[in-house]
Amino acid sequence: MTSQPNYFLQFQHADIDELADAIGELLQNPITIEDVDHKLIAYSSHGDSTDLARSSTILGRRVPEKVLTRLWKDGVFQQLFTQDDPVHIPAKDEVGLGKRVAIAIRKGPDILGYIWAQEVNRAITAEDDEVLRQAAKAAVPRLLQRQGKGKAEEQRRKEFFWELLLGNHASEAAIKQKADTLQLRLPTPFLVCIVESTVPQMEQLLYPWLKRHQLLWVTDGQQIIMLLGLSPVAEAEGVPLIQYAEQFLTELLSQIRERFGKEHKVTEVYGCAHKTYREIEHGYQEALQVLQIKRLFPVETKQVHGFRDLGIYRFLPQLKKWADAEGYENERLSLLRQYDRENMTNLTETLEIFLDAAGKASVTAQKLHIHINTLSYRLRRIEEITGVDLEDQNQRTSLYLDLKLEKLRE
């Protein structure tokens, strides 16, 4: 078996610009090299053969957003993240992108950047794919050298953010002093956001987007935890922080949906707005509580994202502790469940949906897909079996809370 030649042996000490020219000469096509944030690092001086996407990247020093979005939608980046081989990309004329071959520059599981070869002067062959594989390896030390200092600073900032999330700083002054040392501007007011998703490698995939928003963030398993303050534009326009957070999370969710489809579950939550940095710990715990409640009551809290919108669900974990300590059981609900079991009915479900709908009969009937008269009959039977008066707000609230507490015990 013939061994592959080492195409870049003579370029061991070349800088990144010389490497780009060397790749361009070998492939006889224009080359660009980008970092993981899609910022231009180097490009080959290979004649005038170029397209709008490449010229815009060179002029703007970054790949245009519309090009990135199209490549995400078409699954190109998903391929680059999951394979070591070059990805051959057909032309996408509507965004000014001609035929391309791209490969990720990676160090272990981490992607450092990308090499893009514009297929304009001649077709890129299987042999050329080997050139790109070797080029990606040759680019690794150059990109590591470029990003080394920045990565170390980013890691220190993440460690600092974890300290804030866990309440490891004794005073506001100490927090501000360390932030100054890290050349970090903490927003005020702020809130803590958490995005939890089944998207694999979510941080790496969203890294460019997070960097462009200049966020402080860390990851914990499938969660990205962010410290969110107003953008300069939103602050100048007087946008309330909670409104801005909702807009921000909607945009983030749209990014995830566009790039990875709707098959992945995504949950986005946030805590209350705070002004002192020692309260970051509280904001984190608030966001975690919203996440916990949404897991326990996914249907009821589908539209809830913020701590302030939890309503009675905020009290349920504590109420459960009290009820469990007392061995409490709602006898009326027990009677209703027993009746359902013995008569093959679903009156308990009817009651819960009726209470979820704030006692609105028309809404309840619609959700149950039954006639309003059928609902009226069921409600009368519920009152007869349990001895409860569904017009009594106190009794209704008690039943509602106990129905939700029972779900916590399931």
C-alpha positions as CSV (number, residue, x, y, z in Angstrom):
1,M,0.0,0.0,0.0
2,T,1.5,3.3,-1.0
3,S,1.9,5.8,1.8
4,Q,0.5,9.3,1.4
5,P,3.0,12.1,0.9
6,N,3.5,14.7,3.6
7,Y,2.3,17.7,1.8
8,F,3.2,20.2,4.5
9,L,6.6,18.9,5.7
10,Q,8.4,21.9,4.3
11,F,5.9,24.3,5.9
12,Q,6.5,23.2,9.5
13,H,7.6,26.7,10.5
14,A,5.3,28.7,8.2
15,D,2.9,31.1,9.7
16,I,-0.9,30.8,9.2
17,D,-0.9,33.1,6.1
18,E,1.9,31.1,4.4
19,L,0.0,27.9,5.3
20,A,-3.2,29.3,3.6
21,D,-1.1,30.1,0.4
22,A,0.4,26.6,0.5
23,I,-3.0,25.0,0.6
24,G,-4.2,27.2,-2.2
25,E,-1.3,26.3,-4.4
26,L,-1.8,22.6,-3.8
27,L,-5.5,22.7,-4.5
28,Q,-5.2,25.5,-7.2
29,N,-8.3,27.1,-5.6
30,P,-8.9,30.0,-3.2
31,I,-8.6,29.2,0.5
32,T,-9.9,30.9,3.7
33,I,-9.1,29.8,7.3
34,E,-11.5,30.9,10.1
35,D,-11.5,30.5,13.8
36,V,-14.4,28.8,15.7
37,D,-16.3,32.1,15.8
38,H,-16.1,32.3,12.0
39,K,-13.7,35.2,12.1
40,L,-11.3,35.3,9.2
41,I,-7.7,34.4,10.2
42,A,-6.0,34.0,6.8
43,Y,-6.8,33.6,3.1
44,S,-4.8,32.7,0.1
45,S,-3.8,35.2,-2.6
46,H,-5.1,33.0,-5.4
47,G,-6.0,35.2,-8.3
48,D,-9.3,37.0,-8.8
49,S,-11.5,33.8,-8.7
50,T,-13.9,34.3,-5.9
51,D,-17.6,34.6,-5.1
52,L,-19.7,37.0,-3.1
53,A,-19.5,35.0,0.1
54,R,-15.7,34.9,0.1
55,S,-15.3,38.5,-0.8
56,S,-17.8,39.6,1.9
57,T,-15.9,37.4,4.4
58,I,-12.6,39.0,3.5
59,L,-14.0,42.6,3.6
60,G,-16.0,42.0,6.8
61,R,-13.3,39.8,8.4
62,R,-16.1,37.3,9.3
63,V,-18.5,35.0,7.4
64,P,-21.8,36.8,6.7
65,E,-24.6,35.7,9.0
66,K,-26.9,34.8,6.2
67,V,-24.3,32.4,4.9
68,L,-23.8,30.8,8.3
69,T,-27.6,30.4,8.8
70,R,-28.0,28.7,5.4
71,L,-25.1,26.3,6.1
72,W,-26.7,25.4,9.5
73,K,-30.1,24.8,7.9
74,D,-28.6,22.6,5.3
75,G,-26.7,20.5,7.9
76,V,-23.2,21.5,6.8
77,F,-22.0,22.4,10.3
78,Q,-23.6,19.3,11.8
79,Q,-21.4,17.3,9.4
80,L,-18.3,19.3,10.2
81,F,-18.9,18.7,13.9
82,T,-19.3,14.9,13.6
83,Q,-16.7,13.9,11.0
84,D,-13.0,14.3,10.4
85,D,-13.2,14.2,6.7
86,P,-13.8,17.1,4.4
87,V,-17.4,18.0,3.6
88,H,-18.3,18.8,-0.1
89,I,-20.8,21.5,-0.3
90,P,-22.9,22.3,-3.4
91,A,-23.4,25.9,-4.5
92,K,-25.9,28.0,-2.7
93,D,-26.4,30.9,-5.1
94,E,-29.1,32.7,-3.1
95,V,-26.5,33.6,-0.4
96,G,-23.6,34.1,-2.9
97,L,-21.8,30.9,-2.0
98,G,-20.2,28.8,-4.8
99,K,-19.1,25.2,-4.5
100,R,-17.0,24.6,-1.4
101,V,-15.1,21.9,0.4
102,A,-14.6,22.5,4.1
103,I,-12.9,20.7,7.0
104,A,-12.9,21.4,10.7
105,I,-9.6,22.1,12.5
106,R,-9.8,20.1,15.7
107,K,-7.8,19.3,18.8
108,G,-9.3,16.2,20.4
109,P,-13.1,16.9,20.7
110,D,-12.7,20.7,20.4
111,I,-13.0,22.5,17.2
112,L,-10.5,25.4,16.7
113,G,-11.6,26.6,13.3
114,Y,-12.3,25.7,9.7
115,I,-10.5,25.6,6.3
116,W,-12.7,26.4,3.3
117,A,-11.6,25.7,-0.3
118,Q,-13.6,27.4,-3.0
119,E,-14.1,24.9,-5.9
120,V,-13.8,27.4,-8.7
121,N,-10.6,26.7,-10.8
122,R,-10.8,23.0,-10.8
123,A,-12.7,20.1,-9.2
124,I,-11.5,19.0,-5.7
125,T,-10.7,15.3,-5.9
126,A,-10.3,12.5,-3.3
127,E,-6.6,13.1,-3.4
128,D,-7.3,16.7,-2.6
129,D,-9.3,15.6,0.4
130,E,-6.1,14.2,1.9
131,V,-4.4,17.5,1.3
132,L,-7.2,19.1,3.4
133,R,-6.9,16.5,6.1
134,Q,-3.2,17.2,6.5
135,A,-3.8,20.9,6.3
136,A,-6.2,20.7,9.2
137,K,-3.6,19.0,11.3
138,A,-0.9,21.5,10.2
139,A,-3.2,24.4,11.3
140,V,-3.7,23.1,14.8
141,P,-0.6,24.5,16.5
142,R,-1.1,27.9,14.7
143,L,-4.6,28.2,16.0
144,L,-3.7,27.0,19.5
145,Q,-1.0,29.6,19.6
146,R,-3.5,32.3,18.5
147,Q,-6.1,31.4,21.0
148,G,-4.0,30.3,23.9
149,K,-4.1,33.5,25.9
150,G,-7.8,34.1,25.1
151,K,-8.8,30.6,26.2
152,A,-7.0,31.0,29.5
153,E,-8.7,34.3,30.2
154,E,-12.1,32.8,29.2
155,Q,-11.5,29.9,31.6
156,R,-10.7,32.2,34.5
157,R,-13.9,34.1,33.8
158,K,-15.9,30.9,33.9
159,E,-14.3,29.9,37.2
160,F,-15.2,33.3,38.6
161,F,-18.8,33.0,37.3
162,W,-19.1,29.6,39.1
163,E,-17.9,31.3,42.3
164,L,-20.7,33.9,41.9
165,L,-23.3,31.2,41.2
166,L,-22.3,29.2,44.3
167,G,-22.1,32.3,46.5
168,N,-18.4,32.0,47.2
169,H,-17.7,35.7,47.6
170,A,-18.2,37.5,50.9
171,S,-18.7,41.0,49.8
172,E,-19.8,43.2,46.8
173,A,-16.4,45.0,46.9
174,A,-14.5,41.7,46.6
175,I,-16.6,40.7,43.6
176,K,-16.1,44.1,41.8
177,Q,-12.3,43.9,42.5
178,K,-12.0,40.5,41.0
179,A,-14.2,41.5,38.0
180,D,-11.8,44.4,37.4
181,T,-8.8,42.1,37.6
182,L,-10.4,39.9,34.9
183,Q,-11.3,43.0,32.8
184,L,-14.9,41.9,33.1
185,R,-17.9,44.2,33.0
186,L,-20.7,42.7,35.0
187,P,-24.2,43.9,34.0
188,T,-26.6,45.5,36.4
189,P,-29.4,44.9,36.7
190,F,-29.1,41.2,35.6
191,L,-30.7,37.9,35.8
192,V,-29.5,34.3,35.5
193,C,-30.7,32.3,32.5
194,I,-30.5,28.5,32.0
195,V,-31.0,26.8,28.7
196,E,-31.2,23.0,28.9
197,S,-31.3,20.9,25.8
198,T,-30.7,17.4,24.4
199,V,-28.6,19.0,21.6
200,P,-25.1,17.3,21.7
201,Q,-22.1,19.6,22.3
202,M,-24.5,22.6,22.7
203,E,-21.9,25.0,24.0
204,Q,-19.5,24.3,21.2
205,L,-22.3,24.6,18.6
206,L,-23.5,27.9,20.1
207,Y,-20.1,29.3,21.0
208,P,-20.0,31.9,18.1
209,W,-23.5,33.2,19.1
210,L,-22.6,33.4,22.8
211,K,-19.4,35.2,22.0
212,R,-21.1,37.8,19.8
213,H,-23.5,38.6,22.6
214,Q,-20.5,39.0,25.0
215,L,-22.1,36.9,27.6
216,L,-20.6,35.4,30.8
217,W,-21.6,31.7,30.7
218,V,-20.7,28.2,32.0
219,T,-22.0,24.8,31.3
220,D,-23.3,22.0,33.6
221,G,-24.1,18.8,31.7
222,Q,-26.9,19.7,29.3
223,Q,-27.3,23.2,30.7
224,I,-25.8,26.5,29.6
225,I,-26.0,29.0,32.4
226,M,-25.8,32.7,31.5
227,L,-25.6,36.0,33.2
228,L,-27.8,38.3,31.2
229,G,-28.0,42.1,31.3
230,L,-29.4,44.6,28.8
231,S,-27.6,45.2,25.6
232,P,-26.4,48.8,25.0
233,V,-29.2,49.4,22.5
234,A,-31.9,47.9,24.8
235,E,-30.6,50.0,27.7
236,A,-30.7,53.2,25.6
237,E,-34.2,52.4,24.5
238,G,-35.4,51.7,28.1
239,V,-36.4,48.1,27.5
240,P,-37.3,46.3,30.7
241,L,-34.9,43.5,31.6
242,I,-37.6,40.8,31.8
243,Q,-38.9,41.8,28.3
244,Y,-35.4,41.7,27.0
245,A,-34.8,38.3,28.5
246,E,-37.9,36.9,26.8
247,Q,-36.8,38.3,23.5
248,F,-33.2,37.0,24.0
249,L,-34.4,33.5,24.8
250,T,-36.9,33.5,21.9
251,E,-34.0,34.4,19.6
252,L,-31.8,31.7,21.1
253,L,-34.5,29.1,20.8
254,S,-34.9,30.1,17.1
255,Q,-31.2,29.7,16.6
256,I,-31.3,26.2,18.1
257,R,-34.4,25.2,16.1
258,E,-33.0,26.6,12.8
259,R,-29.7,24.8,13.3
260,F,-30.7,21.5,14.8
261,G,-34.4,21.0,14.0
262,K,-37.3,20.5,16.4
263,E,-36.4,16.9,17.4
264,H,-34.3,18.1,20.4
265,K,-36.0,19.2,23.6
266,V,-35.1,22.7,24.7
267,T,-36.1,24.3,28.0
268,E,-35.3,28.0,28.7
269,V,-35.8,29.6,32.1
270,Y,-34.6,32.6,34.1
271,G,-34.7,34.0,37.6
272,C,-35.7,37.4,38.9
273,A,-33.9,40.6,38.1
274,H,-31.3,41.6,40.7
275,K,-28.9,44.5,41.1
276,T,-26.2,43.4,43.6
277,Y,-23.8,40.8,42.5
278,R,-24.0,38.8,45.7
279,E,-27.6,38.1,44.5
280,I,-26.3,36.1,41.5
281,E,-26.5,33.0,43.7
282,H,-30.2,33.7,44.4
283,G,-30.9,34.3,40.7
284,Y,-29.3,30.9,39.9
285,Q,-31.4,29.1,42.5
286,E,-34.5,30.8,41.2
287,A,-33.7,29.7,37.6
288,L,-33.1,26.1,38.9
289,Q,-36.4,26.1,40.7
290,V,-38.2,27.2,37.5
291,L,-36.5,24.3,35.7
292,Q,-37.5,21.8,38.4
293,I,-41.1,22.9,38.3
294,K,-41.2,22.7,34.5
295,R,-40.0,19.2,34.6
296,L,-42.6,18.2,37.2
297,F,-45.5,20.1,35.5
298,P,-44.6,20.3,31.8
299,V,-48.1,20.9,30.5
300,E,-49.2,23.4,33.2
301,T,-46.1,25.5,32.9
302,K,-45.5,25.2,29.2
303,Q,-45.7,29.0,28.8
304,V,-43.8,29.8,32.0
305,H,-40.1,30.8,31.7
306,G,-39.4,33.2,34.5
307,F,-39.5,32.8,38.3
308,R,-42.0,35.6,38.7
309,D,-44.5,33.7,36.6
310,L,-44.5,30.5,38.6
311,G,-47.4,31.5,40.7
312,I,-48.5,28.8,43.2
313,Y,-46.1,26.3,41.7
314,R,-43.3,28.2,43.5
315,F,-44.8,27.0,46.8
316,L,-45.5,23.4,45.9
317,P,-42.1,21.8,47.0
318,Q,-42.4,23.4,50.4
319,L,-46.1,22.5,50.7
320,K,-45.2,18.9,49.9
321,K,-42.7,18.8,52.8
322,W,-45.4,20.0,55.2
323,A,-48.0,17.6,53.9
324,D,-45.6,14.6,54.0
325,A,-44.5,15.5,57.6
326,E,-48.1,15.5,58.7
327,G,-49.1,12.4,56.7
328,Y,-51.8,14.5,55.1
329,E,-54.2,13.1,52.4
330,N,-57.1,14.9,50.9
331,E,-60.0,12.5,51.7
332,R,-62.3,14.1,49.1
333,L,-59.9,13.4,46.3
334,S,-59.4,9.8,47.6
335,L,-63.2,9.3,47.4
336,L,-63.2,10.6,43.8
337,R,-60.3,8.4,42.7
338,Q,-62.0,5.4,44.3
339,Y,-65.2,6.2,42.4
340,D,-63.2,6.4,39.1
341,R,-61.6,3.1,39.7
342,E,-64.8,1.3,40.6
343,N,-66.9,2.9,37.8
344,M,-64.3,3.2,35.0
345,T,-64.8,7.0,34.9
346,N,-62.3,9.9,34.7
347,L,-63.9,12.5,37.0
348,T,-60.6,13.3,38.7
349,E,-59.2,14.3,35.3
350,T,-62.3,16.4,34.6
351,L,-61.9,18.2,38.0
352,E,-58.2,19.0,37.4
353,I,-58.8,20.4,33.9
354,F,-61.8,22.4,35.2
355,L,-59.6,23.9,37.9
356,D,-56.7,24.5,35.5
357,A,-59.1,26.4,33.3
358,A,-60.0,28.7,36.3
359,G,-63.5,27.2,36.4
360,K,-64.4,28.2,32.8
361,A,-66.9,25.7,31.7
362,S,-66.6,26.4,27.9
363,V,-62.7,26.1,28.0
364,T,-62.9,22.9,30.0
365,A,-65.5,21.3,27.7
366,Q,-63.3,22.2,24.7
367,K,-60.2,20.7,26.2
368,L,-62.1,17.5,27.1
369,H,-63.9,17.4,23.8
370,I,-67.3,17.0,25.4
371,H,-70.6,18.9,25.2
372,I,-71.1,21.6,27.9
373,N,-74.1,19.6,29.2
374,T,-72.0,16.5,29.7
375,L,-69.5,18.7,31.6
376,S,-72.3,20.1,33.9
377,Y,-73.4,16.5,34.7
378,R,-69.8,15.5,35.6
379,L,-69.3,18.5,37.8
380,R,-72.5,17.8,39.7
381,R,-71.4,14.2,40.2
382,I,-68.0,15.4,41.5
383,E,-69.8,17.6,44.1
384,E,-72.1,14.7,45.1
385,I,-69.2,12.2,45.5
386,T,-66.8,14.5,47.3
387,G,-69.2,16.8,49.2
388,V,-67.3,19.8,47.9
389,D,-68.9,23.1,46.7
390,L,-67.1,24.0,43.4
391,E,-68.5,27.6,43.8
392,D,-66.5,27.9,47.1
393,Q,-63.1,29.5,46.1
394,N,-61.4,28.2,49.3
395,Q,-62.5,24.6,48.6
396,R,-61.5,24.9,44.9
397,T,-58.1,26.2,45.8
398,S,-57.5,23.5,48.3
399,L,-58.5,20.8,45.7
400,Y,-56.3,22.4,43.1
401,L,-53.2,22.5,45.3
402,D,-53.7,18.9,46.5
403,L,-54.1,17.7,42.9
404,K,-50.8,19.2,42.0
405,L,-49.1,17.9,45.2
406,E,-50.2,14.4,44.3
407,K,-48.2,14.7,41.1
408,L,-45.1,15.5,43.1
409,R,-45.6,12.1,44.8
410,E,-45.9,10.1,41.6
